[in-house]
Amino acid sequence: MNVPKLRFPEFRDAGEWDRDVLGKVSVFVNERMPLEQLSLSNYVSTVNILPDYEGMVTAPKLPPSGSATRFKINDILISNIRPYLKKVWFASKEGGASNDVIVIRAKEKVGDRYLSFMLKNDVFIEYVMKGAKGVKMPRGDIFLMQEYPLAYPSKPEQQKIADCLSSIDDLITAQTQKLDTLKTHKKGLMQHLFPAEGETLPKLRFPEFQDAGEWEEKHLGKICEIKGGKRIPKGFSLTNEKTDYPYVRVSDMYMGGIDTSSVLYIPSEIEKQIRSYKISKNDLFITVAGTIGIVGEVPEELDNANLTENANKIIVKSIAKKYLLHYLTGESAQQLISSSVTNNAQPKLALERIRLFPIPVPSPEEQQKIADCLSSIDDLIIAQTQKLATLKTHKKALMQQLFPAMEEVSS
């Protein structure tokens, strides 16, 4: 039957939903507008629609020539370059969109908010990607989109579904703002807890260290040992099959740590050849090729894992590991890292340059105090991130229940 698994009580006896295709219940807008009517605040391109249905931000620039597709409030805008990025926005204002943004406007049968949730939906994105053309920059097929099968109930039931999902979106927005506030607070605090460039004291110091004197500046290579990783031997490949020898790649790394969910393993027969290039849970890492400048620590379960040649390990000697981690992930150190990258065809961060990084060093007690303070904020950020992820998972599961399954709509 063409009905969802979950239905609000007042609509349980309302019968099956109607079926149609997207091109019949909406208009693919092609009305043009001159660039003279555009501003950074009302121009939408593939650049300023945010991924994962997160909305849009102010455009960084306007096109130098041409025209734009006029959109109205409550239109649905879809970035048609790399659709898998899930750049879909329910317009809250009028404006103009670039040629690579599809503008869809609901007709009478389907409410605009209801339709927006049908399209801000992984099921729709998967459908578009099946017909996408191109490898590096795939584009959705507009004619195929117009044939996208969808189901819709009466207008009152559509409104009920849209209200329910909008209320969850409001919660997600509020929790996102809380997360952003925590991150901004940490960033501002770090700017005060570490000395500015050219200074030997921070702007903010804990009371017990007010009279402790100036900090020292030491090269990273003097307080730590830095060593490279190793690629696997030619002719061998990493495997999903779990062995005793995990291999950490740059793609597994994020600022602060390592994502263990997709770690690959090296075959047992080549472990002896690269066993000297392992990283300990007591070390830090820094990426030196590919995505350069990611710094983090190693989780317990990856202690003694093999390390990619595109990262170096920082063996901590005479400085608190957490203190160093916070400093190297901060804005000042990240700017230094960026300016130290070689401008070759394949940019890299040289080992010798890392060893010369200047590190502000207070007493061990003050290092620990700063690390504890910033780690406590990290704990709040982690908890808030998990809360936000739970809300998003809840919404996704609810949408699977509130809309009929794709195969039921298509049949």
C-alpha atoms as one frame of an Amber mdcrd trajectory, in Angstrom:
protein
   0.000   0.000   0.000   1.117   3.525  -0.809   1.132   4.743   2.791   3.948
   5.467   5.274   4.805   3.202   8.188   4.096   5.988  10.667   1.029   8.172
  10.451  -0.470  10.758  12.798  -3.582   9.425  14.599  -6.053  11.756  12.883
  -4.963  10.526   9.429  -4.731   6.769   9.983  -8.037   6.143   8.216  -7.477
   8.731   5.496  -6.631   6.181   2.829  -3.696   5.850   0.467  -1.548   8.738
  -0.691  -1.604  10.050  -4.251   1.374   9.419  -6.526   2.971  11.491  -9.228
   6.356  12.617 -10.493   8.244  15.732  -9.439   7.811  17.452 -12.809   4.020
  17.227 -12.507   3.674  18.617  -8.974   6.280  21.374  -9.334   7.772  23.849
 -11.794  11.448  23.845 -12.731  11.863  27.615 -12.822  13.734  29.219 -15.737
  12.769  32.879 -15.329  15.850  35.045 -15.760  16.883  38.205 -13.958  19.680
  40.706 -14.715  22.812  40.775 -12.586  22.096  44.420 -11.728  19.324  43.207
  -9.408  21.678  40.928  -7.470  23.742  41.510  -4.345  25.980  39.239  -2.321
  23.102  38.650   0.096  20.562  37.429  -2.482  22.780  35.579  -4.955  22.969
  31.803  -4.628  25.504  29.577  -6.363  26.883  26.088  -5.788  29.489  27.727
  -3.534  27.268  29.294  -0.870  24.626  26.582  -0.498  25.894  24.541   2.437
  26.318  20.740   2.319  24.084  18.301   4.194  20.983  20.486   3.887  22.536
  23.047   6.268  21.166  26.161   4.507  23.153  28.907   2.797  25.593  31.704
   3.575  26.392  35.033   1.925  27.942  34.664  -1.526  31.687  35.430  -1.690
  31.337  37.147  -5.072  28.952  37.910  -7.933  29.383  36.648 -11.507  31.030
  39.170 -13.842  28.452  38.747 -16.611  25.326  36.907 -17.702  22.051  36.543
 -15.819  20.567  34.466 -13.011  17.514  32.304 -12.394  14.975  34.265 -10.361
  13.784  32.492  -7.219  11.094  33.375  -4.693  10.517  32.698  -1.004   9.704
  29.009  -0.400  11.302  27.829  -3.643  13.678  24.871  -3.327  17.208  25.390
  -4.652  19.403  22.407  -5.503  23.080  22.573  -6.400  23.435  20.391  -9.462
  27.214  19.982  -9.292  28.223  16.974  -7.198  24.687  16.306  -5.908  26.087
  13.906  -3.295  27.105  16.970  -1.253  23.388  17.391  -0.447  23.320  21.130
  -1.117  19.580  21.794  -0.986  18.092  25.029   0.406  14.483  26.016   1.142
  14.540  29.682   0.197  13.754  32.194   2.954  14.122  35.208   0.637  13.966
  36.220  -3.021  16.987  36.445  -5.265  18.875  34.970  -8.187  20.627  31.631
  -8.656  23.526  30.587 -10.858  23.042  28.287 -13.850  24.268  25.287 -11.860
  21.514  25.703  -9.278  18.095  24.205 -10.049  15.098  26.184  -8.785  11.958
  24.160  -8.054   8.583  25.690  -7.117   5.684  23.647  -5.735   2.339  23.650
  -7.583  -1.080  23.502  -5.960  -1.201  19.792  -5.083   1.903  19.789  -2.879
   2.799  22.238  -0.123   6.134  23.992  -0.506   7.470  22.992   2.937   6.316
  19.407   2.453   8.068  19.274  -0.931  11.225  20.738   0.578  11.453  17.804
   2.985  10.864  15.377   0.117  13.897  16.886  -1.653  16.103  17.529   1.379
  16.155  13.789   1.655  18.854  11.170   1.088  16.426   9.064  -0.958  16.102
  11.875  -3.517  19.869  12.491  -3.573  20.551   8.782  -4.191  18.047   8.846
  -7.053  19.753  11.883  -8.625  23.218  10.342  -8.268  22.140   7.200 -10.131
  21.570   9.304 -13.218  24.398  11.800 -12.690  26.858  12.338 -15.532  30.577
  12.992 -15.153  33.219  11.577 -12.844  35.128  14.407 -11.152  32.238  16.884
 -11.176  29.052  14.820 -11.643  25.878  16.696 -12.551  22.329  15.548 -12.065
  20.108  14.885 -15.070  17.289  17.443 -14.917  14.939  15.330 -17.046  15.493
  12.390 -14.714  14.774  14.635 -11.713  11.472  15.622 -13.273  10.568  11.928
 -13.348  11.339  11.411  -9.660   8.366   9.491  -8.198   6.871  10.871  -5.024
   3.795  10.389  -2.902   1.710  12.988  -1.132  -1.331  12.942   1.175  -3.994
  15.603   1.695  -2.876  19.181   2.336  -3.690  18.971   6.095  -1.559  15.815
   6.469   1.250  17.394   4.452   1.102  20.371   6.811   1.266  18.098   9.862
   4.339  16.290   8.529   6.046  19.554   7.588   5.320  21.048  11.038   6.746
  17.967  12.770   9.976  17.975  10.746  10.305  21.764  10.995  10.178  21.537
  14.781  13.082  19.077  14.706  14.947  21.409  12.348  14.445  24.210  14.879
  15.996  22.006  17.578  18.896  21.121  15.277  19.469  24.807  14.532  19.460
  25.672  18.241  21.892  22.868  19.071  24.133  23.854  16.142  24.258  27.408
  17.475  25.251  26.095  20.911  28.040  24.056  19.313  29.258  27.054  17.314
  29.235  29.179  20.478  31.388  26.627  22.310  33.872  26.487  19.430  34.040
  30.285  19.248  34.564  30.484  23.015  37.439  27.998  22.830  39.042  29.820
  19.923  38.903  33.155  21.778  40.217  31.599  24.963  43.187  30.045  23.135
  44.117  33.437  21.722  44.425  34.709  25.305  45.979  31.633  26.943  48.963
  31.501  24.559  51.324  34.447  23.903  50.763  36.455  20.738  53.525  36.437
  18.124  56.570  38.336  19.385  55.436  38.246  23.023  56.600  36.080  25.910
  53.484  36.204  28.075  49.819  35.442  27.363  47.083  38.046  27.877  45.240
  35.737  30.264  46.942  33.812  33.035  45.561  31.721  35.878  45.848  33.482
  39.286  48.420  31.077  40.706  50.796  31.822  37.810  50.482  35.609  37.671
  53.945  36.092  39.152  55.600  33.043  37.613  57.674  35.019  35.119  58.015
  34.874  31.366  57.598  31.820  29.190  60.446  30.296  27.207  60.365  29.742
  23.472  61.825  26.457  22.270  62.057  24.766  18.888  59.757  21.760  18.610
  62.762  19.591  17.712  64.352  20.413  21.087  61.411  19.205  23.177  60.180
  16.393  20.908  61.514  13.888  18.428  59.887  13.966  14.991  59.929  10.928
  12.698  58.251  10.058   9.404  55.840   7.278   8.509  56.181   4.715   5.726
  54.172   3.703   2.685  53.388   0.029   2.245  55.731  -1.854  -0.101  55.037
  -1.757  -3.823  52.784  -4.550  -5.016  50.813  -4.831  -1.763  47.468  -3.301
  -0.807  45.734  -2.432   2.431  42.853  -4.657   3.402  39.532  -4.409   5.237
  40.278  -7.771   6.790  41.319  -7.140  10.372  44.864  -8.161  11.221  47.071
  -7.242  14.167  48.556  -4.399  12.118  46.303  -1.371  11.564  47.560   1.299
   9.181  46.634   4.946   9.804  46.086   7.085   6.691  45.591  10.845   6.381
  41.963  10.160   5.455  41.481   8.627   8.926  42.793  11.742  10.671  40.901
  14.805  11.849  42.014  17.814  13.868  42.551  16.372  17.327  42.464  12.650
  16.674  41.812   9.633  14.457  38.509   8.191  13.231  38.760   4.460  13.887
  35.616   3.515  11.922  37.311   3.020   8.548  40.893   2.123   9.449  42.482
  -0.407   7.090  45.091  -3.073   7.844  48.348  -4.271   6.324  48.819  -7.923
   5.354  50.748  -9.865   7.994  53.488 -10.872   5.558  54.757  -7.296   5.060
  54.633  -6.163   8.703  58.324  -6.856   9.247  59.289  -4.533   6.385  57.642
  -1.455   7.941  57.530  -2.287  11.641  59.921   0.590  12.422  57.324   3.157
  11.340  54.705   2.833  14.061  53.007   5.422  16.220  52.275   5.189  19.932
  49.303   6.379  21.970  51.827   8.662  23.716  52.719  10.421  20.449  51.052
  13.130  18.418  50.832  13.168  14.614  51.014  15.931  12.025  50.046  15.465
   8.386  52.731  16.584   5.918  51.181  15.817   2.508  47.697  15.779   1.057
  45.652  17.642   3.659  48.547  19.303   5.484  48.580  20.455   9.090  46.137
  18.097  10.780  47.433  17.498  14.311  46.041  14.980  16.757  46.602  12.217
  19.276  46.347   8.456  18.903  43.472   6.550  20.551  44.239   3.597  22.790
  43.023   1.026  20.256  45.526   2.257  17.649  48.558   2.173  19.939  51.494
   0.845  17.906  49.672   1.214  14.558  51.631   1.703  11.342  51.765   5.305
  10.146  51.352   6.616   6.586  54.281   8.289   4.858  52.069  11.399   4.555
  52.264  12.083   8.295  55.002  12.435  10.900  54.846  11.346  14.492  55.798
  13.752  17.257  57.383  11.817  20.101  56.778  13.991  23.154  59.813  14.369
  25.434  59.922  17.438  27.694  56.485  19.028  27.319  52.940  18.049  28.292
  51.346  16.197  25.368  47.888  17.751  25.768  49.369  21.237  26.089  51.325
  20.766  22.873  48.268  19.320  21.129  46.160  22.367  22.014  48.889  24.752
  20.914  49.503  23.040  17.554  45.782  22.921  16.733  45.387  26.610  17.563
  45.131  29.445  15.065  48.656  30.794  15.568  50.386  27.429  15.044  48.134
  26.549  12.109  49.089  29.795  10.373  52.751  28.929  10.928  52.199  25.459
   9.482  50.485  26.894   6.392  53.319  29.337   5.782  55.894  26.528   6.084
  54.495  24.371   3.286  56.725  24.072   0.209  55.257  25.395  -3.035  56.048
  22.384  -5.196  53.778  20.578  -7.638  52.870  18.429  -4.639  53.006  20.700
  -1.552  54.681  19.132   1.478  55.670  20.056   5.008  59.354  19.245   5.443
  60.624  17.482   8.551  63.308  20.092   9.195  60.760  22.898   9.119  58.633
  21.097  11.697  61.642  20.743  13.986  62.136  24.524  13.863  58.573  25.409
  14.892  58.791  27.835  17.871  56.759  26.609  20.856  55.951  28.844  23.850
  56.741  26.848  26.983  55.626  27.750  30.521  56.294  25.642  33.612  54.985
  22.053  33.628  52.325  23.051  36.182  51.035  25.907  34.016  51.104  23.681
  30.926  48.887  21.195  32.734  46.485  23.900  33.923  46.045  25.251  30.391
  45.631  21.754  28.964  43.009  20.837  31.584  41.060  24.042  30.903  40.961
  23.554  27.139  40.305  19.814  27.433  37.251  20.524  29.595  35.857  22.711
  26.785  36.669  19.934  24.305  34.577  17.576  26.441  31.639  19.986  26.191
  32.131  20.279  22.430  32.208  16.475  22.067  29.032  16.112  24.148  27.267
  18.815  22.128  28.422  17.251  18.850  27.004  13.897  19.950  23.712  15.527
  20.964  23.469  17.162  17.546  24.308  13.903  15.767  21.593  12.108  17.752
  19.009  14.696  16.694  19.997  14.357  13.036  19.832  10.562  13.253  16.409
  10.812  14.886  15.162  13.089  12.090  16.507  10.794   9.371  14.846   7.751
  10.954  11.582   9.672  11.367  11.593  10.707   7.707  11.959   7.065   6.699
   8.784   6.357   8.653   6.788   9.451   7.646   7.175   8.947   3.871   6.326
   5.767   1.938   9.292   3.702   0.794  10.638   4.510  -2.679   9.772   1.054
  -4.063   6.151   1.474  -2.950   5.871   4.867  -4.645   7.471   3.568  -7.846
   5.353   0.418  -8.164
